[in-house]
């Protein structure tokens, strides 16, 4: 199928052009055709990445576990990367409903409160970390995907979808990192120094456009989705969630202190077995915005 925007010949299954990221079925000027509009029923008809802050939703709220939540308003954003790994392609527009995302990853102190309240087993090393001066504010690590999902349920939230995570990290304009295109130095915990996890929020210059911290480096973060390297071409362009990928793997995002700066790109997709406990794996939560909608 030929892309109306750039002329590239795409596989018939593709909804987006692998070369330029345009929706298949758009004319050279970018207008959505009737065929594409029919498939995207219920979505705004004129894709725009302008951020519109709703008046009935607070931009930040405090959750029951002490976490500050940041609003990510409804709208389109650019997801993926047309020049990098195959599983990041195509570079395409996605529409997400409004939601909130944790400002920082879940900390050791917060996870310990969950352990005490529920009787769930603590991950390896948690007690030792809590004895250090910064322990309460360190991101909890060595948690499995099930551990992360259980905490999120207890906190009346859930794990973010892969698309929600990426929008919260990069905003709507397709930037390389949460802060833009500049190198991570001084903006993220990555590389040999300090060579370990640091207290959440230690790199304020790495803040994302929606106010989220530590979305590049420090610890990898579990997402809801199963992993499928070929998910993007077939994904629903509205609130996508991969539930039918390889059931052996769950998605991880954000990179960590122990990995290459290459993995800190907002579009980079990591994955692993959900039962793995790794010293640089953590998580943050998300929740539908409707929970905090103001009464009119």
Secondary structure, DSSP 8 states (H G I E B T S, - for coil): -B-TTT--B--TT-SB-TTT--BTTB-TT--B-HHHHHHTTTS-SS--------TTB-SEEE-TTS-EEEEE-SEEEEES-TTS-GGG-S-EEEEE--EEEESS--BHHHHHHHHHHH-----TTHHHHHTSTTGGGBB--S--HHHHHHHHHHTT-EE--HHHHHHHHHTTTT-SBTTBSS-STTTS--STTT-S--BTT--GGG--TTS--S-SSSSEEEEEEEE-TT-GGGS-SBS----SSEEEEEEEES--TTS-GGGGSTT--EEEETT---TTEE--EEEEGGGGB---
